[in-house]
Amino acid sequence: MRILSFNPGHDGALAYLKEGRLITSIEAEKDSRYRHSPVSIQDMFNIFGDLEEIPDVICRGGWWPGDTGLSEQQSVSGYHGIDNIIVGKELLFGKKVNFFSSSHERSHILCAFGMSNLPKSTPCYALLWEGVIGAFYKIDEELNITKLADVMPEPGHRYALLYGIGDPTFDKKVAEFSRFSDAGKLMALASFSKRSVPSDEEEKIISFLMQDCHHLKPKECENLRSYRHYNVGLDDAEFRNFAGIVSDRIFDRFYQFAKFNLKKNMPLLIAGGCGLNCDWNSKWKDTNLFSEVFIPPVANDSGSAIGTAIDAQFYFTGNPKIDWNVYSGREFISDASIDKSLFEEYDTNYDMVSEMLANDLILGWVNGKYEIGPRALGNRSILAAPFKDATRVRLNEIKQREQFRPIAPVCLEEDAAKWFSCNQSSPFMLYTKLVTTDALAAVTHVNSTARIQTVSLKTNKNLYELLVAFKKRTGFGVLCNTSLNFKGKGFINNISDLVDYTIEHQLDGFVIGGRCYMLKSSPNYQDFIKKRNTDS
């Protein structure tokens, strides 16, 4: 069965399943478009280009119920609901095909279950926490979903709103919701926290943030104007302390429910944007309440298209499981020439690239199809040596980010326990681990943790071979790995953008499929050439 699915709204995406396998997932923000973009006409043309035949089923997620673009006879499931499914017929290129729609809530849960390694009849729990929903569910052998409790409304929104409370640049009077980019920034700030007990005033802010109401508006933060943390600035040490306290308090509300209401030693699936919070994911693992914990790399809304496709597959075939690979995006578009007056071109190899990285050059790294989800996992990455804090500073300058933001490491799977106390694979950069050495300053956060990605020969052969070469040269199979993207946009996926980014953001060069292009005007590259010539 061939299933084409799309989530048209926030974090828009399209997914195509064929005979139970994910063929492609196109996310609207990729190819240097703005973060959280809705699906565009160009996205539709792109995925139609990947189809060999007209699909048997076309699916639409329920992110919002507005204009559907469908026939008058058809309707669409909404945001909420665990049982509401709509099935019908639609015309596609003159052929009548099945139409399927289920709720946004279901799409998250089915995405996590369908992409997990759990056999199809495995009972488990699911935690869906995101900007709107914060709830636990139980899934039985027949994949019947029962909501156990709405533990807290809008956990992601409330978490991000704290950042806005402290940030004087956030206009709380006019905003309708917290800024989508603030949750990740607060996760970085929370790691600076050095105390766990809130003041009386901070308890009042916590009560405000965690009140049981829907759509807590930023303008209500005006009630906190007289409090110390209001617009205090993000460099304030006490605000950073408070960020950690609030982060722990939100997690604890969900943990306490799980501790007292869920049966121990069952699997837990985590879905929703809060599933990208590496600190919280590590806490769930450390509770030892569950036999295993699984979070898909597309835990955010970009996974909704995949989840709806899985839901449709389950409805029509009884199979809720899919085969998938995290590198299921689009191929890189090399449809423009590179100005040879600006770049020197090499036919390169892993040894040469590792030598450049070991000499503190910072390189764009492009390989195959882009990774699904928001994390760079070695196919659309910026790579650098992991040893110096100055490298972290330079990378944040390249990325045009705040300096309190950490840089993630990518590590050989077999070395992860040695350097990061990580005793299992972590291929999707979803957990924080304790760094065990002082040698990796560029990837060690202020609290001595790192958001690690592990790589094996099976998961990413090209990156694995590069790490092996780098280890041979330096003794460490570890590199800095951050996403190759313009600020506020998704991964770069065409040569023109990559050239512009390299020049504007002062990368030293980039590597695409065995070809290395070094920026002639880069002083770091020129120093490298002089040193190489001297040594030879």
N, C-alpha and C positions, 0 to 999 in steps of 0.2 A: 504494500500500500504506500502511495506517495502522498505526503501531507505537507502543505504549504501553510505556514502560520505567521501572523504578524501582530505585534503589539504596537499600535499606532501612536501612543502618547509619549509621555515622559520616558526617557531611556528607550526610545523606539527601536525595534529590531524586527527582523524577519528570520525565520528558520525553516529549513527544508529537511524533512525526514523521508528516507526511502528504505522500505523493507526493514524498519527498525533501526536504521543507522542515521546519525546526524551527518548530512552531506555538507551543509553550509549554514552559518549564522552570520547575518549582516547586521551590524549595529549602526544606528543612524549617526552617532557621534564620530565614528571612525573616518579616516581620510581627512583629518584636520577640520572637521565640522564641530560646532559648539557642543560642549558637554550637555548631556540629557536631551538632545534634540529629538523631535518626533520623526517618524518615518517620512521620507520624501518620495517624490515621483522617481527620482534617480535611483533610490534604493530599490524600488519596485522593478525598474528596468534591469538593474544589476542582478537581482535574484532570478528574474525571468530568463536572463542569459545563462544561468546555471542549470535550468530545467531542460531535460531531454524530452519530456512528455508533459502533457497537461496533468496536473495533480488530481488525485481521486478526491481529496478533501481540501477545502480552504478554511482556515480557522482565523477567528479574530478574538483577541483577548479583551477583557472588560475593563481596561484602565480608566476609561471614562465613557459615559453613555451618550455623548453628544452626537454630532452629525456622523453617521456611520458610512455613508456612501453606498449603502446596500439598498436592495429593492424594498418597496413599501411593505411587502409581506414578511420581511425579515426583521428581527430585532436582535439585540446584543446583550449578553449578560453584563451585569454591572461590576462595580469594584468589589463589593462584599458578597459573601455567601459561599457555603461549602458544598451545596447540592445543586445549585441552579445551573443547568446545562440546556442549551438551545441547539436543536438540530433541524436542518432543513435542506433545501436545494438552492443552488445559485448557478447562473450562467457564467462560464469563463471561456472566452474565445469561442463562443458558440456551442460549447459543450456543457451539458448539465452535470454539475459535480455536487458532492455532498458539502454542506456548510455546517460548521461547528463553532460554538462559542461557549465559553465557560468563564466564571468570574476571575478577576485578578487575584483574589485570595486563593482560589484553587490552583491557579497557574504556578504560584510560588511553591506550593506544597508538592504538586506533581512534578515540577522541575527537580526539586531536591530528591524525591523518591526515585524518579525515573533515571537520574544520573548517578545515583548511589550504587554501591556494590551489593546492596541488600537483595536477596532473591525476592521474586514477585509476591510471595505469600508471607512475608516476614512482618509480624506486628512490630510497631515502633511508635515513638512519639515524634512530633514535629513542633518546633518553635518558629513561628513567623513573627519577626519583629522588624519594623521598617518605619517610614515616616508617619503612617496612619495606623497600622494594625500592630498590636502587641499581644499575642495569644499563644496558648499551648493547645495541641490537638493530639488525639490518639488515632492511629491508623490500624485497622484490623487485617486479618488474613485475606479478606475480600476487597481490600482497599476502600472500605467504608471509612469516611473521615468523621470524627466526632470532635467538636470543639469542647475542650475541657474548661477553659476560662479565658476571658479577656482580662489579662493580668494588668495591663497598663495601656491606655490609648496613646498613640503618637510617640512612642519612645524615641524614634530617630529624630523627630522634629524637636522634641524637648531637649534632647542631648545637644543638637546643633544650636538651639536657641540660646543656650548658656554662652556659647562663643560670641553670639551677637550682643548679649547683655554687656559683656566686657569690652566689645569693640566699638569705639566711638565713630567709626566710619559706617556702621550699619544703621540705616535710618529706620528705626523701630516704629516710627509713627505711620509710615506709608506701606511697609512690607506686609504682605498677607501671610507669609510663611517664612520659616528660617531659610537661609541660603544653603543650597545643596552642597556647596564646597566646604561648609564650616564643620561638618561632622568629622571629616578626616583631620582637619586642623586641630580640633579639640582633642582627638585621640593622641596627637603628638604632644599637645600641651599637658594633658593629664599625666603623662609619663614624668613630668617635672615635679609632681606633687611629693612633698616630704612630710605631710601630716595627714592623719585620718579622722581627727575629731573636728567637726565644724563649730564655729562660734554660734551664739544665739541668733545673730543677724543672718548668718549663712543658713541656719535651719529654716528661717522664714523664706529665704530664696528657694531652698529645696522644696518646701511646702508649696510654694507658688508653681514651680516647674513640674511637680509631680501630682498636682491636683487632678482628680478624676473628671475631666471634662474633654469634650471633643473640640478640635480646632482652637487651640490656645493661640491667640493672635499676638504677634510681636508688640503691637501698640499697648497691650496690657502690661508690658514691661515698664511702662511709664510709672506704674505703681512702685517701682523699685528705685526711682530716681534719687532718693535720698540715701540709698545704701552705698556702702563703700565700693562695691564691685561694679556699680553701674558706670559704664564708659571709662573704666579705670585704665584700660590699655592692656594689651596682650603680653607685654613684657613684665607686668607686675607679678612679683613672686607669690603674693598671697592669692591672687586670682588663679595662678597656676596650681597652687595647693588645692584651691577650691574645685578646680576642674577635675582633679583626681578623686576628690571626695564625692562629687556628683556622679562621676562615671561609676564608681564603686556602688553608690546607692541605687542607681538604676539597675545595675546587674543584680544586686542583692534582692531587689523586689522579685525578679523572675526566679532567682535561685531559691529563695524561700518557698515559693509556690512549688517548684520542682521537688525540693527536698521533702516536703510534707504531703504531696499529692500524687507523685508519680512513682510507679513501681520501679525498683532498682534493677540495673543490669539489662535493661532494654535499650535498643539503639535510639539515638536522637538525631533527627535531621534538623538543620538550621537553615532558614530561608529568609529573604528580605535584606534590605540594605544594611541593617545592623550586623548581618553575617559577614560583613567586610571589616568589622572591628576585631583586629587580631588579638588585642588584649582580652576581650570578652570570650573569643573562641578558645583561647588558651585556658581561661578560667573554667569554661565548661568541661574541657578535657580533664582539668585537675580536680574537679569535684568527685570524680570516680562514681558518679551516680549512674552512668550509662556504659553499656558494653562497648559502644563505639559512638563517635560523633562524626557526622559528615556534613560538610558545607560545600555546595557547588561553587565553581569559580565565577558563575554568573548569578550569585545570590541576589544581586540588585535587580531592578526592573528589566534590565536587558535580557534576563533569563526568562521573562514572562512568555515570550514567543515560543521558546523551547518547551516551557511547561504546558502551554495550551496545546501544542502539537502532541506532546506525550499524552495529555488528557484525551485528545481525539483518537489517538492510536489505541488507547485503552478502551474507549467506548466502542470502536468499530471492530477491534480484533481481540480484546481481552488481555493484551500485552502492555504493561505500563513501563517496560524497561527499554532503554536504547543503548546502542553502542555509540561512543562519541570520543572525540579527541579535542583537547583544549585549543589546538591550532586548527580551527575550522572556519576562520574568517576568510577574507579575500586575499588573493595573491597581490604582491607589490606591483605597482603600475610603473614600468620603466618606459614611458612613451615620449621622453624628451632627452635631448643630448646634454652632456655635461661640458661646460666651458673649460677646455684644456688650458686656457691661459690662467685659470684660477686654481685648478687642481692638478696634482700629479697623480697618475694612475699606475697601479701596480697589479700584477697577477700575484696574489698573496697566498699565504698559508697560515695555519694556526701558530706556528713558531714565530713568524714575523709579527702577527697581530699581538701575540702575547708579549713580545719584546717591546712593542710600542706601548702597551698598557703598563708594563713593568717600569717604563721610563716616564710614567705620569702623563701620557697622552690620554685624552678622553675622546671616545669614538662612538658614533652612531653604529648600530648593529642591526641589519635587516636580513631576515631569513624566512623563506617560505610564506605561508599564509599567516595573517595576524591572529593573535590569541583572542578568544572570546572573553568577555568580562573586562573590567577596568584596569587590571593589573598587568604590567609588562612582564612577560614570562620568558623573555629571551628571543623573541622574533621581531619585536619592535622596541628595542632597548637602547639606552645609552650606557656604555660600559666604561669602567675605570678601575684602577688599582684600589684596594680597600684599606691601605695602611695609614694614610695621613688625614688628620682632621681638616687640613687645608683643602683636600680633595672634596670633602663633603661641602665645604663653604663654596668652592667653585661650582660644584654641581647644582647647588641651590641657586647660585647666581645665573647659571645657564638656564635653569628651569624657571627663573623669575619667581622664586618662592621665598617664603619667610625662612630665616636661618634656624628657627627652632624645629623645622621639619627634618625627620631622619631620612637617611638613604638606606635602602634595603640591600642585603647581600644575596647573591646567588652562589650556591656551594655544591661541590660534588657530594652526592648522596652518601658516599662511603666516608666522607670527612665531617659530616654534619654533627655527629656525636662529639667529636674531638673539639671542634671550635665553637659549637653552639648548643651543646647539651641536648641535641635533637636526635632521639633514638628511633625515629621513623621517618618515612618520606614525607615531604611537605612541598609538593610540586606546584601549588597554586598561591603561595605567599599569603597564607591565611592565619598564621600563628606567630606569636612572638616567643622567642627563646632566649635564654641567658647566654651571653657571650662569655667564653671561658678564658680569653686571652686579652692582653692589652695591645696586641699587635694590629688589631683591626679597627683602628680609630674611626675611619670614614664610615663604617657601617654599624658602629656601636652607639646606641642612643644614650641619653643622659642617665637612664636608670639601668644601664648595662645590659639591655636587651636588644634584639634585632628581629625584624620581620623577615624571616628566612624563606627562600625558595631553594629546594633541593633539586638537583638534576642528575639523571642517570643516562646511560647510553640509549635506553629505550624511550625515555620521555622527550629528549631533545639532543639528538646526536651531535649536531654542529656546535652547540653551546658546551656540551660535555667535552668534546675534543679540545675546544679552546681552553676550558678550565684545566684539563690534563696538561696541556702545554704550559699554561701559566704556573701550575704547581711545579712542574719540572724546572722552571726558571726561578721561582721565588720560594718554593716550599709550601705554598698555600693554594689550594684549589678553590679560591674564593675571589669574587669580583663584586664591585658596586654594580647594581642593576636598577636603573630607574627608567621610566617610560619616555619614549621618543615622541614628544608632542609639544605643540605650541601651548602656551598658558591658556587654560580654559577650554581646550579642544581635545578631541580624541587622537589616537595614534596617527602619525604621519604614514601615508600609504602610497605616495607617488614621488617620483624623482625630483620634480620641480620644487615641491615643498621641502624635501630633504636638503637640497642644495641651498635654498633660501634660509632654512633653519641653521645649517652649518655655518653660513656666513654671518647671519644676524646674531646668533647666540654663541658664536665663537667655539664651536666644537673644533677639534684638531683634524677631523676627517670622519669618514664613514666607510663601512664595509658592506657590500651587497654580493652575496653568492660567489665568493672567491675573488672579487675585485675590490681593491682598496683605493679610495680617493682621498688624498691628503690635501688640506687647504694650504696653499703655498704661503699665504700671508700669516699663518699661525707661527708665532715665535717659539712655541713649544715644539712644533714639528721641525723648525729650522735648527733648534738646539739639539734635537734628537739626531738629525742628519749629521751635524758637525761631530757629535760624540761618536756616532757610528763610524764615520770616516776616520776619526782619530784612533779609535780602538782597532780598526782594521789595518 
